[in-house]
Amino acid sequence: MTDDPLLAAIKIVEAYLERSMVPDPEGAAAYLADNVEIVFTGGRRFSDASGPPRFNAKRYKWVKKRFLRSDAARDPETGDIHVYNTGHLYGEWPDGTSFDHNRYIDLFILRGGKIVSTHVWNDSAEILLGRAGLAEEPL
């Protein structure tokens, strides 16, 4: 792999995300710690790799991530590695309407080469509000 622990952490996160997008929950689970905490948009919590694709299946007909950037930093107090992955979601809403350029950012915390925590944010809820005529301002 690599001797650089920050680059190795980025590779783990990107491999996890690739497996998640298939979706392949079993393959994605290989990158997660047993006690992982996954927090999705709106504060939805999952404790295993099957939660995110189950949630996404309700919100999207299909969805993928286009990575723009991944950055990593070591927490000097804990030794944990924090990885930030950002980019755009693209796919189709349940009605078959396509979308692109839906901003996202995911924060991952890795310990011992495994993902122990991830937090996911994106613009999907705002876009859906806009489509329903409920947005306070145009997007």
Secondary structure as GFF3:
##gff-version 3
##sequence-region A 1 139
A	DSSP	alpha_helix	5	21	.	.	.	ID=ss1
A	DSSP	alpha_helix	25	29	.	.	.	ID=ss2
A	DSSP	beta_strand	32	40	.	.	.	ID=ss3
A	DSSP	three_ten_helix	41	43	.	.	.	ID=ss4
A	DSSP	beta_strand	44	46	.	.	.	ID=ss5
A	DSSP	alpha_helix	51	59	.	.	.	ID=ss6
A	DSSP	beta_strand	62	74	.	.	.	ID=ss7
A	DSSP	beta_strand	81	92	.	.	.	ID=ss8
A	DSSP	beta_strand	98	111	.	.	.	ID=ss9
A	DSSP	beta_strand	114	122	.	.	.	ID=ss10
A	DSSP	alpha_helix	124	131	.	.	.	ID=ss11
###
